[in-house]
Amino acid sequence: MAVIYATLIIKGKKTFAQVPVKIQEQVRQVLIDLECEELIEE
């Protein structure tokens, strides 16, 4: 699920703030691994 949210954030369909709190850390790590840290905004 984290990869799906990360993909949506990268495509501009969602923001990091819209990610459920339960999986925010997983999504954060996926974005870091993809070198897209700049998209992590709370």
C-alpha positions in Angstrom: 0.0 0.0 0.0 2.9 2.3 0.8 4.2 2.0 -2.8 0.8 2.9 -4.2 0.6 6.1 -2.1 4.2 7.0 -3.0 3.4 6.6 -6.6 0.3 8.8 -6.3 2.4 11.5 -4.5 5.0 11.4 -7.2 2.3 11.8 -9.9 0.8 14.7 -8.0 -2.5 13.0 -7.3 -2.1 13.0 -3.5 0.0 14.8 -1.0 2.0 13.3 1.9 -0.5 14.9 4.3 -3.3 12.8 2.7 -1.5 9.5 3.6 -3.1 7.7 6.5 -1.1 8.1 9.7 -0.7 4.4 10.0 1.4 4.1 6.9 3.1 7.5 6.7 6.5 6.1 7.9 6.4 3.4 5.2 5.5 5.9 2.5 8.2 8.2 3.8 10.8 5.4 3.4 9.6 4.6 -0.1 9.9 8.2 -1.1 13.4 8.4 0.4 14.4 5.2 -1.4 13.2 6.7 -4.7 15.1 10.0 -4.0 11.9 12.0 -3.8 12.4 13.4 -0.3 11.3 16.8 -1.4 7.7 15.5 -1.7 7.5 14.7 2.0 5.6 17.7 3.4 3.4 17.4 6.5 
